Amino acid sequence: MAHEQEIMRVDSKGRVTIPAYMREELGMKDGSYAAVRIDREDRSVTVNLFAGAHAKLVEMKLKISDRPGALARAARTLSEMNLDLMTSSSRTLKKGDVAEWVVVVDVGQSGMTIDEIRRKILRNRDAMAVEVKELPV
């Protein structure tokens, strides 16, 4: 059966417990990360396994040059550090000058500290600033 449904009660803090057999089937373990998405039109919420319990996720907000290839070079820098890019979004802040790239990466396999990662990103000629925030475990 591709789809299965359970009716669960929401507690006073807005939490819903995912049944154990569903967590097991999806590979969700203590410490795993889940992505929760709302569909306002359908009035529904979807929960997906985002990263396993071994992951160490951080959100990085980079200010980069707003010129062709800058984002690709910044992504290559992350790749060279063995950072697993999980999700990202970008936007122009000042056309032809500054853009913002917000990424969530798994730093667990890099073997580097957050400060080492920040310094290496700033050595990239396109990166002007970087803020790093560890996501809660």
DSSP file (Angstrom, degrees, kcal/mol; ACC not computed):
  #  RESIDUE AA STRUCTURE BP1 BP2  ACC     N-H-->O    O-->H-N    N-H-->O    O-->H-N    TCO  KAPPA ALPHA  PHI   PSI    X-CA   Y-CA   Z-CA
    1    1 A M              0   0    0      0, 0.0     3,-0.0     0, 0.0     0, 0.0   0.000 360.0 360.0 360.0 124.3    0.0    0.0    0.0
    2    2 A A        +     0   0    0      1,-0.1     2,-0.4     0, 0.0     0, 0.0   0.848 360.0  40.6 -75.1 -36.1    1.5    3.3   -1.1
    3    3 A H        +     0   0    0      2,-0.0     2,-0.3     0, 0.0    -1,-0.1  -0.916  62.1 173.1-119.7 142.3   -0.5    5.5    1.2
    4    4 A E        -     0   0    0     -2,-0.4     2,-0.4     2,-0.0     0, 0.0  -0.990  12.0-156.8-143.3 148.9   -1.5    5.0    4.8
    5    5 A Q        -     0   0    0     -2,-0.3     2,-0.4     2,-0.0    -2,-0.0  -0.976   8.5-174.1-132.3 141.6   -3.2    7.3    7.2
    6    6 A E        -     0   0    0     -2,-0.4     2,-0.6     2,-0.0    -2,-0.0  -0.989  23.3-134.4-127.5 140.5   -3.3    7.5   11.0
    7    7 A I        -     0   0    0     -2,-0.4     2,-0.3     2,-0.0    -2,-0.0  -0.870  32.3-177.8 -95.4 120.5   -5.5    9.9   12.9
    8    8 A M        -     0   0    0     -2,-0.6     2,-0.4    11,-0.0    10,-0.0  -0.872  24.9-121.9-121.1 151.2   -3.5   11.5   15.7
    9    9 A R        -     0   0    0     -2,-0.3     2,-0.4     8,-0.1     8,-0.4  -0.757  23.2-130.2 -91.7 137.3   -4.4   14.0   18.4
   10   10 A V        -     0   0    0     -2,-0.4     6,-0.2     6,-0.1     2,-0.0  -0.727  25.0-137.6 -84.9 131.8   -2.5   17.3   18.6
   11   11 A D    >   -     0   0    0      4,-2.4     3,-2.2    -2,-0.4    -1,-0.1  -0.246  32.4 -89.2 -84.9 179.5   -1.2   18.1   22.1
   12   12 A S  T 3  S+     0   0    0      1,-0.3    -1,-0.1     2,-0.1    -2,-0.0   0.678 127.8  52.7 -64.6 -18.3   -1.3   21.5   23.8
   13   13 A K  T 3  S-     0   0    0      2,-0.1    -1,-0.3     0, 0.0    -2,-0.0   0.289 121.5-105.0 -98.3   8.8    2.2   22.4   22.4
   14   14 A G  S <  S+     0   0    0     -3,-2.2     2,-0.2     1,-0.3    -2,-0.1   0.625  73.0 144.6  81.5  13.6    1.0   21.6   18.8
   15   15 A R        -     0   0    0      2,-0.0    -4,-2.4    -6,-0.0     2,-0.4  -0.598  32.0-166.7 -91.0 147.4    2.9   18.4   18.6
   16   16 A V        -     0   0    0     -2,-0.2     2,-0.5    -6,-0.2    -6,-0.1  -0.999  19.7-132.0-127.9 132.6    1.9   15.2   16.8
   17   17 A T        -     0   0    0     -2,-0.4    -8,-0.1    -8,-0.4     3,-0.0  -0.753  14.7-138.2 -87.7 125.0    3.6   11.9   17.4
   18   18 A I        -     0   0    0     -2,-0.5     5,-0.1     1,-0.1    -1,-0.0  -0.707  35.6-105.1 -78.1 125.5    4.5   10.0   14.2
   19   19 A P    >>  -     0   0    0      0, 0.0     4,-2.2     0, 0.0     3,-0.7  -0.171  25.2-119.1 -54.7 144.4    3.7    6.4   14.8
   20   20 A A  H 3> S+     0   0    0      1,-0.3     4,-2.8     2,-0.2     5,-0.2   0.857 111.8  54.5 -54.5 -42.9    6.8    4.2   15.4
   21   21 A Y  H 3> S+     0   0    0      1,-0.2     4,-2.0     2,-0.2    -1,-0.3   0.853 109.9  48.3 -65.4 -31.6    6.1    1.9   12.4
   22   22 A M  H <> S+     0   0    0     -3,-0.7     4,-2.0     2,-0.2     6,-0.2   0.921 111.9  48.3 -71.2 -44.3    6.1    5.0   10.1
   23   23 A R  H  X>S+     0   0    0     -4,-2.2     5,-2.7     1,-0.2     4,-0.9   0.921 113.3  48.8 -59.4 -43.7    9.3    6.4   11.6
   24   24 A E  H ><5S+     0   0    0     -4,-2.8     3,-0.7     1,-0.2    -1,-0.2   0.923 109.9  50.2 -63.2 -45.1   11.0    3.1   11.3
   25   25 A E  H 3<5S+     0   0    0     -4,-2.0    -1,-0.2     1,-0.2    -2,-0.2   0.847 115.1  44.1 -62.6 -34.7    9.8    2.7    7.6
   26   26 A L  H 3<5S-     0   0    0     -4,-2.0    -1,-0.2    -5,-0.1    -2,-0.2   0.552 113.4-115.9 -86.8  -9.2   11.1    6.1    6.8
   27   27 A G  T <<5 +     0   0    0     -4,-0.9     2,-0.6    -3,-0.7    -3,-0.2   0.721  58.3 158.1  80.0  21.0   14.4    5.7    8.7
   28   28 A M      < +     0   0    0     -5,-2.7    -1,-0.3    -6,-0.2     2,-0.3  -0.704  13.1 170.7 -82.5 121.8   13.6    8.5   11.2
   29   29 A K    >   -     0   0    0     -2,-0.6     3,-2.7    -3,-0.1     2,-0.1  -0.773  46.9 -66.3-123.8 169.5   15.6    8.0   14.3
   30   30 A D  T 3  S+     0   0    0      1,-0.3     3,-0.1    -2,-0.3    -1,-0.1  -0.377 126.4  22.9 -54.9 125.5   16.2   10.1   17.5
   31   31 A G  T 3  S+     0   0    0      1,-0.3    -1,-0.3    -2,-0.1    24,-0.1   0.311  90.7 135.3  95.6  -7.9   18.1   13.1   16.3
   32   32 A S    <   -     0   0    0     -3,-2.7     2,-0.4     1,-0.1    -1,-0.3  -0.304  53.8-123.1 -66.8 158.0   17.0   12.9   12.7
   33   33 A Y  E     -A   51   0A   0     18,-3.2    17,-2.9    -3,-0.1    18,-1.5  -0.869  23.7-161.7-103.9 138.6   15.9   16.1   11.0
   34   34 A A  E     -A   49   0A   0     -2,-0.4     2,-0.5    15,-0.2    15,-0.2  -0.932  12.0-140.9-118.8 144.0   12.4   16.5    9.4
   35   35 A A  E     -A   48   0A   0     13,-2.9    13,-2.5    -2,-0.4     2,-0.5  -0.911  17.2-161.3-101.2 128.2   11.2   19.0    6.9
   36   36 A V  E     -A   47   0A   0     -2,-0.5     2,-0.4    11,-0.2    11,-0.2  -0.948   8.7-173.8-114.3 125.3    7.7   20.2    7.5
   37   37 A R  E     -A   46   0A   0      9,-2.7     9,-2.7    -2,-0.5     2,-0.4  -0.959  11.7-148.4-124.1 135.9    5.8   21.8    4.7
   38   38 A I  E     -A   45   0A   0     -2,-0.4     2,-0.6     7,-0.2     7,-0.2  -0.838   3.5-162.2-102.3 139.3    2.4   23.5    4.8
   39   39 A D  E  >> -A   44   0A   0      5,-3.0     5,-1.9    -2,-0.4     4,-1.3  -0.922   7.1-173.0-116.1 100.7    0.0   23.5    1.8
   40   40 A R  T  45S+     0   0    0     -2,-0.6    -1,-0.1     1,-0.2     5,-0.0   0.841  81.9  54.9 -66.4 -33.9   -2.4   26.4    2.6
   41   41 A E  T  45S+     0   0    0      1,-0.2    -1,-0.2    -3,-0.1    -2,-0.0   0.931 118.5  32.9 -66.2 -44.9   -4.7   25.6   -0.3
   42   42 A D  T  45S-     0   0    0      2,-0.1    -1,-0.2     0, 0.0    -2,-0.2   0.565 104.1-130.2 -84.8  -9.6   -5.2   21.9    0.8
   43   43 A R  T  <5 +     0   0    0     -4,-1.3     2,-0.3     1,-0.2    -3,-0.2   0.953  64.7 128.3  55.4  52.0   -4.9   22.9    4.5
   44   44 A S  E   < -A   39   0A   0     -5,-1.9    -5,-3.0     2,-0.0     2,-0.4  -0.919  51.4-145.4-136.4 160.8   -2.4   20.1    5.0
   45   45 A V  E     -A   38   0A   0     -2,-0.3     2,-0.4    -7,-0.2    -7,-0.2  -0.984  11.4-158.6-125.8 137.6    1.1   19.5    6.4
   46   46 A T  E     -A   37   0A   0     -9,-2.7    -9,-2.7    -2,-0.4     2,-0.5  -0.960   2.2-160.2-117.5 135.7    3.6   17.1    5.0
   47   47 A V  E     +A   36   0A   0     -2,-0.4     2,-0.3   -11,-0.2   -11,-0.2  -0.970  14.6 177.4-116.5 126.3    6.5   15.8    7.0
   48   48 A N  E     -A   35   0A   0    -13,-2.5   -13,-2.9    -2,-0.5     2,-0.4  -0.946  38.5-104.7-126.4 148.1    9.6   14.3    5.2
   49   49 A L  E     +A   34   0A   0     -2,-0.3   -15,-0.2   -15,-0.2     3,-0.1  -0.594  40.0 175.9 -65.7 125.5   12.9   12.9    6.5
   50   50 A F  E     -     0   0A   0    -17,-2.9     2,-0.3     1,-0.4   -16,-0.2   0.822  60.7  -8.0-102.5 -45.5   15.4   15.7    5.7
   51   51 A A  E    S-A   33   0A   0    -18,-1.5   -18,-3.2     4,-0.1    -1,-0.4  -0.987  73.5-106.7-155.0 148.2   18.6   14.3    7.2
   52   52 A G    >   -     0   0    0     -2,-0.3     3,-1.6   -20,-0.2   -24,-0.1  -0.097  39.8 -97.1 -72.0 173.2   19.6   11.4    9.3
   53   53 A A  T 3  S+     0   0    0      1,-0.3    -1,-0.1   -21,-0.1   -25,-0.0   0.721 120.5  62.7 -64.8 -22.9   20.6   11.5   13.0
   54   54 A H  T 3  S+     0   0    0      2,-0.0    -1,-0.3     0, 0.0   -22,-0.1   0.636  83.1 106.0 -77.0 -14.1   24.3   11.5   12.0
   55   55 A A    <   -     0   0    0     -3,-1.6     2,-0.5   -24,-0.1    -4,-0.1  -0.306  55.4-158.1 -70.7 148.4   24.0   14.9   10.2
   56   56 A K        -     0   0    0      2,-0.0    51,-2.8    -2,-0.0    52,-0.4  -0.895  22.1-163.0-124.7  98.7   25.3   18.1   11.7
   57   57 A L  E     +B  106   0B   0     -2,-0.5    78,-2.4    49,-0.2     2,-0.3  -0.634  13.4 176.6 -92.6 138.9   23.3   20.8   10.0
   58   58 A V  E     -BC 105 134B   0     47,-2.4    47,-2.5    -2,-0.3     2,-0.5  -0.980  23.2-136.3-133.4 149.3   24.2   24.5    9.8
   59   59 A E  E     -BC 104 133B   0     74,-3.2    74,-2.8    -2,-0.3     2,-0.4  -0.914  21.4-166.1-103.8 130.1   22.6   27.4    8.0
   60   60 A M  E     -BC 103 132B   0     43,-3.2    43,-2.7    -2,-0.5     2,-0.6  -0.958  10.3-162.6-118.1 134.6   24.9   29.8    6.3
   61   61 A K  E     -BC 102 131B   0     70,-2.6    70,-2.2    -2,-0.4     2,-0.4  -0.951  18.3-171.5-115.7 109.7   23.9   33.2    5.0
   62   62 A L  E     -BC 101 130B   0     39,-3.0    39,-2.6    -2,-0.6     2,-0.6  -0.843  19.8-151.1-106.1 136.4   26.5   34.4    2.5
   63   63 A K  E     +BC 100 129B   0     66,-2.6    65,-3.4    -2,-0.4    66,-1.3  -0.934  33.5 171.6 -97.7 122.0   26.8   37.9    0.9
   64   64 A I  E     -BC  99 127B   0     35,-2.5    35,-3.0    -2,-0.6    63,-0.2  -0.851  39.7 -81.3-129.9 164.3   28.3   37.3   -2.5
   65   65 A S  E     -B   98   0B   0     61,-1.7     2,-1.4    -2,-0.3    33,-0.3  -0.395  37.1-131.0 -61.9 138.4   29.0   39.4   -5.6
   66   66 A D        +     0   0    0     31,-1.4    30,-0.1    28,-0.2    32,-0.1  -0.622  69.1 107.9 -92.4  75.6   26.0   39.7   -7.9
   67   67 A R  S >  S-     0   0    0     -2,-1.4     3,-2.0    30,-0.1     4,-0.4  -0.980  80.1 -71.8-147.4 157.1   27.8   38.7  -11.1
   68   68 A P  T 3  S+     0   0    0      0, 0.0    -2,-0.0     0, 0.0    -3,-0.0  -0.193 115.3  12.0 -54.8 132.3   27.7   35.7  -13.4
   69   69 A G  T 3> S+     0   0    0      1,-0.0     4,-2.4     4,-0.0     5,-0.2   0.230  91.7 110.4  89.8 -13.2   29.4   32.6  -11.9
   70   70 A A  H <> S+     0   0    0     -3,-2.0     4,-2.3     1,-0.2     5,-0.2   0.922  80.5  46.3 -62.7 -44.5   29.7   33.9   -8.3
   71   71 A L  H  > S+     0   0    0     -4,-0.4     4,-2.5     1,-0.2    -1,-0.2   0.908 112.1  51.3 -64.8 -41.4   27.1   31.5   -6.9
   72   72 A A  H  > S+     0   0    0      2,-0.2     4,-2.2     1,-0.2    -1,-0.2   0.899 110.4  48.9 -62.4 -41.2   28.7   28.6   -8.8
   73   73 A R  H  X S+     0   0    0     -4,-2.4     4,-2.0     2,-0.2    -1,-0.2   0.900 111.2  49.6 -66.5 -39.7   32.1   29.4   -7.4
   74   74 A A  H  X S+     0   0    0     -4,-2.3     4,-1.8     2,-0.2    -2,-0.2   0.908 111.1  49.9 -64.5 -40.7   30.7   29.7   -3.9
   75   75 A A  H  X S+     0   0    0     -4,-2.5     4,-2.3     1,-0.2    -2,-0.2   0.891 108.2  53.3 -63.8 -39.2   29.0   26.3   -4.3
   76   76 A R  H  X S+     0   0    0     -4,-2.2     4,-2.6     1,-0.2    -1,-0.2   0.895 105.1  54.8 -62.8 -39.6   32.3   24.8   -5.5
   77   77 A T  H  X S+     0   0    0     -4,-2.0     4,-0.9     2,-0.2    -1,-0.2   0.914 108.8  47.7 -59.4 -43.6   34.0   26.1   -2.4
   78   78 A L  H ><>S+     0   0    0     -4,-1.8     5,-2.0     1,-0.2     3,-0.7   0.916 111.4  51.1 -62.8 -42.6   31.5   24.3   -0.2
   79   79 A S  H ><5S+     0   0    0     -4,-2.3     3,-2.0     1,-0.2    -2,-0.2   0.892 104.1  56.8 -62.1 -41.4   31.9   21.2   -2.3
   80   80 A E  H 3<5S+     0   0    0     -4,-2.6    -1,-0.2     1,-0.3    -2,-0.2   0.742 105.1  53.0 -63.8 -23.0   35.7   21.3   -1.9
   81   81 A M  T <<5S-     0   0    0     -4,-0.9    -1,-0.3    -3,-0.7    -2,-0.2   0.346 118.2-113.9 -92.1   6.0   35.2   21.3    1.9
   82   82 A N  T < 5 +     0   0    0     -3,-2.0     2,-0.5     1,-0.2    27,-0.3   0.864  61.5 157.3  63.0  38.1   33.0   18.1    1.6
   83   83 A L      < -     0   0    0     -5,-2.0     2,-0.8    -6,-0.1    -1,-0.2  -0.833  39.7-134.8 -94.4 130.1   29.9   20.0    2.8
   84   84 A D  E     -D  106   0B   0     22,-2.0    22,-2.4    -2,-0.5     2,-0.5  -0.767  14.8-139.8 -89.8 112.3   26.7   18.4    1.7
   85   85 A L  E     +D  105   0B   0     -2,-0.8    20,-0.2    20,-0.2     3,-0.1  -0.605  27.1 172.5 -74.3 118.0   24.3   21.0    0.3
   86   86 A M  E     -     0   0B   0     18,-2.9     2,-0.3    -2,-0.5    19,-0.2   0.833  62.1 -15.8 -97.4 -40.8   20.8   20.2    1.6
   87   87 A T  E     +D  104   0B   0     17,-1.3    17,-2.6     2,-0.0    -1,-0.4  -0.976  62.7 179.5-161.0 154.2   18.8   23.2    0.5
   88   88 A S  E     -D  103   0B   0     -2,-0.3     2,-0.3    15,-0.2    15,-0.2  -0.994  11.4-170.1-156.2 160.2   19.4   26.8   -0.7
   89   89 A S  E     -D  102   0B   0     13,-2.2    13,-2.9    -2,-0.3     2,-0.3  -0.980  11.3-167.4-148.8 149.1   17.8   30.0   -1.8
   90   90 A S  E     +D  101   0B   0     -2,-0.3     2,-0.3    11,-0.2    11,-0.2  -0.957   7.2 175.2-138.0 156.2   19.3   33.1   -3.4
   91   91 A R  E     -D  100   0B   0      9,-2.2     9,-3.1    -2,-0.3     2,-0.4  -0.986  33.7-109.1-156.5 151.9   18.2   36.6   -4.1
   92   92 A T  E     -D   99   0B   0     -2,-0.3     7,-0.3     7,-0.2     3,-0.2  -0.704  25.5-179.5 -82.6 130.5   19.7   39.8   -5.4
   93   93 A L  E    S+     0   0B   0      5,-2.4     2,-0.3    -2,-0.4     6,-0.2   0.810  81.4   9.2 -94.9 -41.2   20.1   42.6   -2.8
   94   94 A K  E >> S-D   98   0B   0      4,-2.5     3,-2.9     0, 0.0     4,-1.6  -0.895  92.4-113.0-142.9 109.7   21.6   45.2   -5.1
   95   95 A K  T 34 S+     0   0    0     -2,-0.3     4,-0.1     1,-0.3   -28,-0.1  -0.094  99.0   2.9 -48.0 125.5   21.6   44.5   -8.9
   96   96 A G  T 34 S+     0   0    0    -30,-0.1    -1,-0.3     1,-0.1     3,-0.1   0.482 133.5  55.9  78.0   2.5   25.1   44.0  -10.2
   97   97 A D  T <4 S+     0   0    0     -3,-2.9   -31,-1.4     1,-0.3     2,-0.4   0.648 104.0  12.5-127.6 -66.1   26.6   44.4   -6.7
   98   98 A V  E  <  +BD  65  94B   0     -4,-1.6    -4,-2.5   -33,-0.3    -5,-2.4  -0.971  50.3 178.2-132.3 137.3   25.5   42.1   -3.9
   99   99 A A  E     -BD  64  92B   0    -35,-3.0   -35,-2.5    -2,-0.4     2,-0.4  -0.884  21.1-134.7-126.5 162.1   23.4   38.9   -3.6
  100  100 A E  E     -BD  63  91B   0     -9,-3.1    -9,-2.2    -2,-0.3     2,-0.5  -0.972  14.8-171.1-119.7 134.1   22.5   36.8   -0.7
  101  101 A W  E     -BD  62  90B   0    -39,-2.6   -39,-3.0    -2,-0.4     2,-0.5  -0.980   3.4-167.2-125.7 117.0   22.7   33.0   -0.7
  102  102 A V  E     +BD  61  89B   0    -13,-2.9   -13,-2.2    -2,-0.5     2,-0.3  -0.922  16.2 174.6-106.6 123.5   21.2   31.1    2.2
  103  103 A V  E     -BD  60  88B   0    -43,-2.7   -43,-3.2    -2,-0.5     2,-0.5  -0.952  28.1-149.2-130.2 146.8   22.2   27.5    2.4
  104  104 A V  E     +BD  59  87B   0    -17,-2.6   -18,-2.9    -2,-0.3   -17,-1.3  -0.983  31.0 177.2-110.7 123.5   21.6   24.6    4.8
  105  105 A V  E     -BD  58  85B   0    -47,-2.5   -47,-2.4    -2,-0.5     2,-0.7  -0.908  33.9-126.1-127.2 153.0   24.6   22.2    4.7
  106  106 A D  E     +BD  57  84B   0    -22,-2.4   -22,-2.0    -2,-0.3     3,-0.3  -0.893  25.3 178.1 -95.3 114.3   25.6   19.1    6.5
  107  107 A V    >>  +     0   0    0    -51,-2.8     3,-1.4    -2,-0.7     4,-0.6   0.384  52.6 103.0 -95.3   2.4   29.1   19.7    7.9
  108  108 A G  T 34 S+     0   0    0    -52,-0.4     3,-0.2     1,-0.3    -1,-0.2   0.767  83.6  41.9 -59.7 -30.5   29.4   16.3    9.6
  109  109 A Q  T 34 S+     0   0    0     -3,-0.3    -1,-0.3   -27,-0.3    -2,-0.1   0.479  95.8  80.8 -95.5  -3.1   31.7   14.8    7.0
  110  110 A S  T <4 S-     0   0    0     -3,-1.4    -1,-0.2     2,-0.1    -2,-0.2   0.825  78.5-145.9 -76.7 -31.5   33.9   17.8    6.5
  111  111 A G     <  +     0   0    0     -4,-0.6     2,-0.3     1,-0.3    -3,-0.1   0.619  61.5 117.2  73.0  11.8   36.2   17.3    9.6
  112  112 A M        -     0   0    0     -5,-0.4    -1,-0.3   -31,-0.2    -2,-0.1  -0.796  65.7-119.4-112.3 153.8   36.4   21.1    9.8
  113  113 A T     >  -     0   0    0     -2,-0.3     4,-2.2    -3,-0.1     5,-0.2  -0.429  31.9-108.9 -80.9 164.9   35.3   23.5   12.6
  114  114 A I  H  > S+     0   0    0      1,-0.2     4,-2.7     2,-0.2     5,-0.2   0.899 121.0  52.3 -60.5 -41.6   32.7   26.2   11.9
  115  115 A D  H  > S+     0   0    0      2,-0.2     4,-2.5     1,-0.2    -1,-0.2   0.900 108.6  49.9 -64.0 -40.4   35.4   28.8   12.1
  116  116 A E  H  > S+     0   0    0      2,-0.2     4,-2.2     1,-0.2    -1,-0.2   0.910 111.9  48.6 -62.4 -42.1   37.6   27.0    9.6
  117  117 A I  H  X S+     0   0    0     -4,-2.2     4,-2.3     2,-0.2    -2,-0.2   0.935 111.2  49.7 -62.8 -47.0   34.7   26.7    7.2
  118  118 A R  H  X S+     0   0    0     -4,-2.7     4,-2.2     1,-0.2    -2,-0.2   0.922 111.6  48.8 -58.3 -46.6   33.8   30.4    7.6
  119  119 A R  H  X S+     0   0    0     -4,-2.5     4,-1.1     1,-0.2    -1,-0.2   0.905 111.0  49.5 -62.7 -41.9   37.5   31.5    6.9
  120  120 A K  H  X S+     0   0    0     -4,-2.2     4,-0.6     1,-0.2     3,-0.4   0.899 110.3  50.7 -66.7 -39.0   37.7   29.3    3.8
  121  121 A I  H >< S+     0   0    0     -4,-2.3     3,-1.3     1,-0.2     6,-0.4   0.916 107.9  53.1 -62.5 -42.2   34.5   30.7    2.4
  122  122 A L  H 3< S+     0   0    0     -4,-2.2    -1,-0.2     1,-0.3    -2,-0.2   0.721  98.5  64.3 -68.8 -19.9   35.7   34.2    3.0
  123  123 A R  H 3< S+     0   0    0     -4,-1.1     2,-0.3    -3,-0.4    -1,-0.3   0.718  79.6  99.4 -72.1 -20.5   38.9   33.4    1.0
  124  124 A N  S X< S-     0   0    0     -3,-1.3     3,-1.4    -4,-0.6   -50,-0.0  -0.531  81.3-134.2 -66.0 128.3   36.6   32.9   -2.0
  125  125 A R  T 3  S+     0   0    0     -2,-0.3    -1,-0.2     1,-0.3    -3,-0.1   0.663 102.0  54.5 -64.0 -15.4   36.9   36.2   -4.0
  126  126 A D  T 3  S+     0   0    0     -5,-0.1   -61,-1.7   -56,-0.1     2,-0.5   0.673  88.5  89.4 -90.3 -18.0   33.1   36.4   -4.4
  127  127 A A  E <   +C   64   0B   0     -3,-1.4   -63,-0.2    -6,-0.4     3,-0.1  -0.687  41.6 170.1 -87.5 126.6   32.2   36.1   -0.7
  128  128 A M  E     -     0   0B   0    -65,-3.4     2,-0.3    -2,-0.5   -64,-0.2   0.734  69.0  -2.9-101.4 -31.7   32.0   39.4    1.2
  129  129 A A  E     -C   63   0B   0    -66,-1.3   -66,-2.6    -8,-0.1    -1,-0.4  -0.985  57.3-163.9-158.5 153.0   30.4   38.1    4.4
  130  130 A V  E     -C   62   0B   0     -2,-0.3     2,-0.4   -68,-0.2   -68,-0.2  -0.972   2.3-166.1-146.5 131.1   29.2   34.9    5.9
  131  131 A E  E     -C   61   0B   0    -70,-2.2   -70,-2.6    -2,-0.3     2,-0.4  -0.950  12.3-162.5-111.4 135.7   27.0   34.2    9.0
  132  132 A V  E     -C   60   0B   0     -2,-0.4     2,-0.4   -72,-0.2   -72,-0.2  -0.978   9.1-179.4-124.4 130.7   26.8   30.6   10.3
  133  133 A K  E     -C   59   0B   0    -74,-2.8   -74,-3.2    -2,-0.4     2,-0.3  -0.986  23.7-134.1-130.4 121.6   24.1   29.3   12.6
  134  134 A E  E     -C   58   0B   0     -2,-0.4   -76,-0.2   -76,-0.2     3,-0.1  -0.546  24.5-127.4 -71.4 135.3   24.1   25.7   13.9
  135  135 A L        -     0   0    0    -78,-2.4   -78,-0.2    -2,-0.3    -1,-0.1  -0.601  35.8 -91.9 -82.1 146.3   20.7   24.2   13.6
  136  136 A P              0   0    0      0, 0.0    -1,-0.1     0, 0.0   -79,-0.1  -0.220 360.0 360.0 -60.1 144.8   19.3   22.6   16.8
  137  137 A V              0   0    0     -3,-0.1    -2,-0.0   -81,-0.1    -3,-0.0   0.425 360.0 360.0 -87.6 360.0   20.0   18.9   17.4
